[in-house]
């Protein structure tokens, strides 16, 4: 294929060349470059529809790439400092599940923090692995869970030396990072693989003065949400593997679940976004950092809000902090984060990433402007003035240590019966309860339901959190093991 050049975008280039050839389509998709669905074409645009094509010889095949997709994946691997980079079209969820399915079989142990995204626990349901949870530390003032302490990780490893892998968030949704390099070195001494969820850490590979990336720390695999801070289309992600991982075996795992009809719109967006970051990522994320810090300073000047950053670092459970994250604690204005989230959207036409019990997250990217930030700051100032109240009675905790009674897989497939949540204390949950976003389960299959969990669920519902996971869409009943 010749020498790699980060100026290239092989998939996008092949698509453009194909579009110019005006080939007559007697293949799928059935809209035939948009002609068969005029309303959709008017909605999305002719160029978009003309590029929504099927795998064919000139465009390679995602399940077994040998030409342009393979070249694009090799370029991505070089840009991210990885052994290999897989183009994933089912989001970072599919990356997380591939990492776990590639390292764990039924009955194998995996060490992980409990504040993982639901996709990690879903993977345990699929493969039958046994979770060994390292309970993350808490910052009770902010009401957020932190990273894993080295001491707790080492204890989990020595008590479970037969574990196959350790799973690490880098960073958490709030921007908190564990000591990834030390955890990686410790795990490797015991022959365990290190799997890293970098859904919110794409920029670590290209930014200055940001936390260490998984590949730089020597991790074995990492899931990177290119569509979050990397600028590609929603649902497109990279799965990165280290130099010592058999990439061909990993592709076989990917092909167990990933579609055989990968969208070329998603693939091209990954290709072009990688090119952009490889050539200009440092400048891009310097600008994001500056805007986030400006917003943080302005919000802290309002008073009562707390937009936190690197001052939280304690060299253990908060080993580092992602300065691009605009995480804001709202408890001191007497409002839950979800209440501020709703007011911003309903009254100010401002959509932020999420609100939970005590915090909101405004996602800052290169697509933002100082004018937009001023609008956010002004709205937050007004909200504090108009709606602020005494913080008495505000619930603080965001993380409840679970008691795992049976494995997620066994609980998910067990015989179950529905019970009102209020009457479920002491029973074993057969399903999830979580607030989305961020998608971190309050309760997962196989865990005991406690009065504290019921209280938290009721409080979250009262404040307006969007709860998901139960068959009951109103989240009033929960299916428990018989």
N, C-alpha and C positions, 0 to 999 in steps of 0.2 A: 504493500500500500504506500510505500515511501515514507518520508519523514513527516512526523505530525506537526501541524501548524495550528495554533489556537485561533488564528484568523479565519480558519475554515469552519463551516457548518454543513457537514456532508449530507445530512438528511434534508435540511432545508434546500440546499443546492440541487439535490436530486429531484425533489418535489417541483421546484421551479422549472427545471429542465423538462420534466415530464409534462407539466402544465402547458408549456410552449409547444409541445409536439402535437397537441390536439388529437390524441388517440381516441378512437371510437370505443365507448365502454359497453362491452357485453359481459360485464362482471358486476359484482356487488361493490358498493351499496346501490340500492335500487333507485335512489333519487337521481342517478345519472348526472353527476356534477351539478345538481340543483334543479335540472330541468323538470324533474318529476314532482317537485314540491315547491311551487312558486312562493307560497306564503312563508315557508321556512327560509327560502333563499332571500326574500326581501327582508326578513328579520335578521339573518346572520350575514348577508352579503354574498355576492357571487364568487368573490375570490376565496372566501372561507369554504364554500360548498365545493368549489372546484378542486380544493386540496384535501377534501375528505374522501380519501381513496383507500383501496384494499391493498394488502401485500401483493407484490408482483416482482418479477425478476429485477427490473431496474431500481426498485425501491427496497429490496432486501426483505427479510422476514424476522420479526422480533423474537420468535421462539428459537430460531437457529440462524443468527446473523452471520453473514460471511463477507458482506461488502460495505455499503454505506452506514448501516446501523452499527456494525462492528467497529468501523473507523470512528464513528461518533462516540461510541462507548469508550474506546481507547483514549480519545481526546479528553473525555470527562475524567477518566482515571488519572491522566497526567495532570489536569487542572486541579484535582482534589488531592493529589499525592497518594492515590490508592493503588492497590495491585490491579483492581478492575472496578469498573462502574457499570452497573446494569440500569438500563432505562426502564422505569416502572410506570405503568399507566393505571394502576389501581390505588394510587396514593401511598402515603407512608405506612398506612395500615398493612398493605401487602408486603412492604419491606420488613416491618417488624415481625410479621408472621413467618416470612421466609427465613429470617435469622434464627428464630426459635425452632422452626421445623427442620432446619439444616443441622442443628446441634443437639436436639433433644428428641428422644423416643419415649414411648409409654413407660412410666415408672422412673424416668431419669429426673434428677433434681436440678433445679435452676434457682440461683440466688438473685433476688431482685427487690427493689424498694416497692412498697405497697402503693405509692403514689404514681404508678405507671398508667399509661393510657390503656383504655379497655382493649385495644388491639393485642396487647401483650397477653392479657388473661384469656382473650379469645383463642390465641395460639395454643395456650395450655389446654383449653377445651378440645382443640383439634387433635393434638398429639398425645395428650394424657400425661404430660410432664407434671412433676410435683413442685409447687412453689415453696421456696424457703424465703420468707419475707424478712428483710432488714427494715425495721420500722424507722422511717426518717425522723430526724429531730424536728422540733416545732419551734417557731417563733410565736409565742402566745400573744404578744402585743399586736403583731400584724395578722395573726390568724392564718399563717401559711406553713406548709410543710417544707422542710429544707432538703439538703442532700444527705447522703449516707456518710457516717463517720468511718474513718479507717478502722478504728477499734471494733465497731460493730460488724464491719465487713470481714475483718480477720477472724472474729469469733464465729461468724456464720461459716466461713471456710474451714476452720479447724474442727467445727462440730459436724460439718458435712463435706469431708474431703473427697467424697465420691460425686459431688455435684459436677455437671458437665459445663456449666456456663454461668457467668455473672452478667446481669443486665443493668445498664446505667442510663439515667436521663442526663443529657448534656445539651442544653440546660433544661431545667424545669420550665413550665409555662411562665413562671414569674421571673425567670432569668438566673436562678440559683444553680451553681455548678459544684459538684463533688470534686474531690481530688482524683481526677480521672487517671492521670499518669501513675500515681501510687497504687490505685486500685488495679490497674492493668498489670503492673509489674507483680503485684501480690498474687493475682489470679493466675498469671502465667507460671509462677513458681510452683503452683499446685496443678499445673496442666489443664487449667480451665480456660475456655474461650471467653472473650470479652465482647459483648454485644451492646451497641450504644444507640439509643434513640436520640437522634439529632433533628427531630422534627422542627425544632425552633433554633437550630444552630448552623444553618447553611453558611451564614456570613462569617463564622469562625474561620473558614478556610481562606478568606480573602481580606479580612479586616486587620487593622493595626490595633495593638493593645486590647485584644479581645481574648477570651478564654481559649485554652488549647483545644484543638479539634481532635476527634476520635482517631483519625489516621495518624496525626502527628504524635499522639500519645501511644501509638502502637497497638490499638485495638484491632480485633479480628474482623468485625463487621460494623457498619454504621448505616442507619436509615436517615436520609436527608430529604426534608420537605423542600424541594427546589421551588415549589409554588408558593411558599410562605415568604421568606425574605429573599429568595433568589430570582423572582420575577417571571417564572414560567406559568403556564395555565394550571388552574385548579385540577388536582388529581394526578399531576405529574411529579415524580420523585426519582431520586437516585438511591440505589443500594450499593454501597461501597464495600469492597472486601480488601483485607490486608494482603500483603505479599505472599503469605504462607497458606492462603486458603485456596482450595481447588475450585476455581471458578466454574468449571464445567459441571461439577457436582451441584453447585449452588444453582446453576441455570436449570438443572433438572427439577430442583425443588420449586423454583419460580414457576416452571411450566405445569406443575400440579394444579395450580389455582389461577394463574393469570390468564386473561383472555388470549385466544389465538388471533383475535382481530384488533390488535393494538391500534389506537387512533393516531394517524399521522399528524393531526393537529397537535396532540399532546407531545408526540416525539419531536416534532420540529420546534416546539416551544422550549423543550429541554435543551435541544441542540443550540438554539440561538441564545438562550439565557446563559448557558455555560460559556459560550464565546464572549458574551458581554462581560461576565464576571471575571473571566480569565484575563481579559484585556484591560478592564477598567474597575475591577471590584474594589481595589484599595481606595480609590477616590470616592466611589459610590458609598462605601460604608463609613468612610471618614465623615461624609456629609450627613449620613443617618445618625451617627454618633453625636455630631454637633447639634442637630435638630432635637434629638432626644434630651440632651443635656440642657438645652435652652428651655424646652418645655418643662423639664423637671424643676429648674430654678424658678420659673414663673409660677408653677403650681404650688411649690413650697412657700413662695412669697404670699400666696393667698391666705395661708394659715389654716390650721386644723386638718387639711389634707397632708398626707406624707407620701411623696414620690421618692422611693428609696433607691439606693444604688450601692456603690462599692464600699460605703462606710459600714455595711453589714458584715463584710468579710471577717471570718474568724479563723481562717486557715485549716478548717476541718469540714464541718457540715455546710459551711458557706465558704468553700475554698476560693471561689472566684464568682464574679457577677457580670452578666451580660449588659453592658451599658446602653445597648440599643433598646432594651425593654423599658417601656414607660409604664411601670407597675405603680399603682397609686392606692394607698390604704385610705379607706373612707370612714372608718369607725368613729373617729373624733368629730365628724359632723353629724353623728347620730343616724346615719343611713347605711344600710347594707350596700355592698358594691352593686348587686343586681338592681337595687332601687335607683342608684345613680345611672346605671346602664340604661334602664327603661326611660328615665326622665330625659337623658341626652337624646335618645332616639325619638321619643314621642313629642317632645316640646322644642327641641333644638335641631332636629334633623341631622344628628351626628351619630354615626354607627361606630361603636368601638368593638374590640375583639370579644371581650367577655366581662361579666361581673359575677362575683361569687358572694359569699357571706360578708367578707370584709374588704374586698379589693376589686379594682377594675384594671384592665390592661388595654391601653391604647397602642395599637401596633403602628410603629413609625417605619416608613420605608423611603426609598429614594423618590417614590412617586408623590410624597407629601410636600407641602410648601409651608413656609413660615406664616403665611396668611391663614392657612387651615389650622395651624397650631394655635394662633392667636384666638381663633374662633372657639376652639376647644377650651382654652384657658378661660376665656370670657364666660363661657357657658358654665364651667365648673365654679367660677366665682359667684355667679348668679344663683346657682343651685345651693351653694353653702349659705348664701344670704336668705334665699326664699324658703328653703326646706330644712335647713340645719336645725338640729334639736339636741337635747342632752343625750349622751351616749349610753345612759343607764339602760340595762336590759338587752344590750346588743350581744349576740352570741359571738364568741371569738374563734373557737376551734374550727379547723378546716380538715383535720385528719384524725381518724379514730382507729386505734390499733385493732386489727381484726383477730378473731380466733378462727383459724381454719380447721373445720371439723372433718371435711372430706375434700378430695381433689376437685378442682373446677370441672373436669370432664365427668367424673362420677355424678356430681350434683346436677350438672346440666342435663344429663340423660336419665336421671332417676325418676321414679314415679313421684308425682307432686300433686298437691292440692292447694287451691287458693284460700288465703286467709286475709281478713282486713289487716292492714299494716299495724294498726293499734293493738291487735290481739296476737301478734306474731312473735313477741319476745320469747327467747329461749329456743326457738325453732331454727332449723338450718335452711338458709335461703337457697332456692333453686334457680334464681335469676339475678340479674344486675339491678342496682338502682344507682343512677349517676346523674349529675348535673352536666348538661352539655351546652356550650363548651364549659370546661376544658375536657370533659370525657374521662375524668379520673373517677373510678367507682367509689361510691360511699359504701356499697355492699356488693360483693361478688358471689357467684355460685359457690356453695360449699362453706360459706362463712356463717357463724352464729349471729342471729339478730338479737341485739341488746337494747335495753331501754334508752341508752345514750344515742344509739343509731336512729331509733324511732323518733326521739326528740329532735335530732338533727334534720331528718327528712321532713318532719312537720314544720320546723322553722324555715327550711329552704322553700317549701311550698308556700308558706305564708308570705315570704318576702318576694315571691315571684320567680324563683329559679325554674328553669325549664328542665324538669326531671324526665329521664328516659330509662329504658332497659327492661321494664316489666311488660308482660303481655297486656296488662290493664293500662290503656293509654291515659287514664286519669290518675294512675299511680295511687290508687286507694287500696288495692289488694296486692298481695305478693304471693307467688307460688312457692310453697315450702315443701321440703322432703316429708313424705308420709312416714 
